[in-house]
Amino acid sequence: MKKVLKFLLLFFVFLGVFATGILPVFCSELWSELTQKERQEYVDNCLKNIGSIQVPEISEKILEDEFGLSTNRDPNFKLHSQGITHINGANSTRTFTRYQPQGLYLMGTKSPVADVQVGYVINKDNYMLEFNKNGSFQFVTVRSDKTSEGIYFEKIYSKNLNLKSTIYYDYPYRVIFDSNNEVEKIFEYGQAYNIRGKKIKLKG
């Protein structure tokens, strides 16, 4: 009898911990259901966190010292475009797009879809550099460390190191800011909204 009571006690403790973790997600209002004041307060808090969370710096010197990139052309692109790198602590990953010729049919079926390499990405620590297949530098993403709540953000810079956008991650939200810290869109469980809570239809 004592074993049964002990088991039931442990079960209810576990159930309580589990419910505490999931209820805020399932019981919280959706972005479209919040008031405009609540939405604005959340966005303001995002910007406050972005200003307080430490993010690695980016500069031409860092690109040269850490990645050997002194111009907008990768001197080792032939190697890197194969998914290989000798940069200490880094890895190179090829990037692809899916291509299917239009209007071509063979024996009553459409032409096969092919994966076509469009470039490659070099990752090292909190930096991600993206290049096209010819080794031309496209942009760099710098990622902050995660907080204890799992919050982090990414700053995306052009090849001239001008800030293009900031992406703030706070599950279930993903908030995209432009270079002036204005909200472009908010994703909640994959659905895009504007700051007023209206759904946005994405192209493609």
N, C-alpha and C positions, 0 to 999 in steps of 0.2 A: 504493500500500500504506500509506504514511504517513497519507494522508487517511482511509483506512478505520479504521486504528488510532486516529486522533484522534477520529473520529466515535464509535467504540465506547467510548472513554474518557469522552467527554462524556455519552454515553448512560447509562453506569453511574453516573457522578457524579449525573446528574439523577435516575436511579432511586433512588439512595441517599437523596438529599434528600427525594424524594417519599415514600419508605417511612418515613423518619424522622418525617415529618409525620402520616401516616395510621395507622401501626401502633399508637400509643398509644390511638387511638380504637377501633380494631377489636379490639385484643388486651386492652383493659382489661376487668375484670370488670363485670358489670351490677350495679346497685344491690342487687338481690335476692341476688346472689351474694357480696357483701361480708360480712365478719363484723360483728356489732353494734358492736364496738370501732372498726372502720374507718369505719363509718357515722357514729358519734358524733364521731370525730376530724375527719371531713370537715365536719360541721355546726359543730363548735367553730371550725374554721378559717374557715368562712363568716362567723361572727359576729366573729371577729378581724379579718377583712378589712373588714367593714362598719364596724367601729370605727376603722379606719385610713385608709379611703378618704374623701377629702373630698367632701361633698355640700352643695349650696347650702342656705342657710337658708330658712325659710318663716315669714312673720309677716303680721299684718293690714296692717302698713305696706307690705310688699312687694306684697301684693295690690292695695292702693290706688295705690301709686306706679307699678307696672308695668302693671297691668291696669285701673285706674280703678274697682276694686271696693271700695266702702266699706261695703256691706251684703251680705246673701246674695242680692240680686237684681241682675242685670246691667243697668245703665241703658241699655246699647246692644244689648239682646238682639234687637230687631227686625232690626238690621243683621247681627249676628253669626249669627243663626239662618239667614241666607241664605248663609252661608259667606264673608262679607265682614267685614273689620276694618280700622280705621284705626290700631290700636295699632302703634307703631313696632317693627319686627322680629318681629312676630307673624303668625300665620295662623289662620284660623277654618275648621273642617271640620265639616260636618253629620254627625250619627250617625243610623243607621237600624236598624230591626229588620224582620224578614220576617214578614208576616202573611198567613194564608190562612183565610178564613171556613170554618168546619166545616159539613159537611152540605149544602152548596150545590153543585148539579150543573147543568151546562148542556150539553145535547146529549150526555149520557153521559160528560162529563168533569168533573173537579173544577174548582172556581172557581180563577181564576188567583192566583198568589202576588204580593203587592204589597210594595214596600219603603215602610215608614212611618217618617217622621222622628220620632225620639224626643228629639232634643236636638242639641247641638253641643259641640265641643271647641276651646279656644283654646290653641295651642302657642306658647311663646316661650322660647328658650334651653333650660334644663333643667326648665322648668315646663310642666305640662299641666293646664289647668282644665277640668272637665266640668260642663255645665249641662243641665237638661232643656229642652224646647222652649219653655217659658215664661220662660226666663232665670233659673230658680232654681239657685243654686250647689249642686252635689252633692258634689264632692270635688276634691282637687288631688293630682297625682302629681309628685314631685320626683325627678329622675334624677341619679345621680352621673356623673362622667366615666368612660370606660373606662380600665382599666389596660393596660399593654403586653401582657398575656395575654388581653385581651378581656373581662375581668371587669368587671361593673358591677352596680348595684342600684337599685331604685326604692323610695321611701317614699311610701305612700299615706295621706293625711290626710283626715279628715272636713271638712265645711264649717265646723266649729268649730275646725279645725286640731288635732284630736286624732289621734294616730297610730293607723291602723287595721291596717296590715300592711306588711311589707317583702318585696320580691321580689328574690331574688339570682340573677343570671344568670352561669352558668359552663358553657358548652356542654360536654357535652350535658345538663347539669343546670339545672333552674330550681327553686329552693328558696323556698317561701312560709312566712314567719314571721308569727305574729300580733303583736298590740301588745305582748306580753310576751316577744317573741323566742323563743317556743316554735314548733317546726316543725308546720305544719298539713299540708303534703304536699310531696313532691318529685316533679318531673316529669323523666323521662329518656326522650329521644326521643319525647315526647308521652304516655308511659305514666305514670300517677300512682301513687305509692307512699307508704306512711307511713314513719316513721323506722325501723321494724323490718324494712323490706324487703318488706312485704306489699302486693300490688296493691290500689288503691282504685278502685271503680267510681264514676264521676262521673254525676250526674244529668243527664238531657237528652242 
